[in-house]
């Protein structure tokens, strides 16, 4: 098959959508498919284009697996805000349009895009129509809902209603719409998307690359953390929607407990504020975003993984970092309301507390810190869940089968429309 992806985030970005899109397309190429990607230069989560890429030039490269990658110019704001994000997304939508139109001559069998960024959706539909191919939208994050919750768009009024109507109209133009959790797939139906179009396509983890380790850990050694201390780790994007302001408050309240060490690792727009809030806390270590070849050891440095979430976003965003946490065989302490997808995934594999409740979070830390056996049992359950449900090979094989089924059905429908009825 010829598979075309349009998305603003892509490998070699190490976190979030870029990581998953890169792994997905590399895997498809390794299976013998012809794969092309129209994307931007890597800039996330630092909000700065990598030095070995240009933000202003079109560039083309080929990955080790044979993916042809077309990098399109974009503007990256130093301090992302509501308006600057719109300009940022609009710059990529504009620069990628001529490249996508040129792809119609390649005649892809399916055209994919990932939300965010929803700005890419209209171009994807148009390219698919001109190519005679089905269009597939994969929702990693309900971008417009998140914009309401974070105050980037008004939560009521004419603009609010227009945004929802526009989202519904564009989504209905796709042949297939997938998302990463059952609750998010259900939300698609609530947005007016035909259930027959929707499908579950969860995030995954390489359960061979991320697995429980024993013995000395280099991260703990480098940070001077003794074997009998308990490490509480947050690793991933340091963005404003993660609810990260809870973490320094938690470390502050537990600063007298000599058993506990907090390690916050990553990059993003919230990092300067996090550095300011943790200044002077002897029980906190800050690390930069780590390369993929150190991910497993980093995750295994933890005794407890921390997964803060804002209360109004806990079921809009199924955090991709959760897959690695579970695969590492460590318990997860999450802030998630009952009934949300995060709460269901963590249940029995960690502890959920109400979002924004620092006292409940502190008590949960003490419960886990006081019971090595409970941590061990929850860690075993977490690893088992990852092996049964989140393995990369099994998830992507199902995805490949769904693409083949979709393209075959689309081809059959297209042929039937061109056959003249007998007189």
Beta strands, then each sheet from edge to edge (+ up, - down):
strand 1: 2-6
strand 2: 34-40
strand 3: 59-62
strand 4: 68-72
strand 5: 110-115
strand 6: 134-139
strand 7: 176-179
strand 8: 198-200
strand 9: 230-237
strand 10: 260-267
strand 11: 284-287
strand 12: 304-307
strand 13: 331-335
strand 14: 350-353
sheet 1: 3+ 4- 2- 1- 5- 6- 7- 8-
sheet 2: 11+ 10+ 9+ 12+ 13+ 14+
end
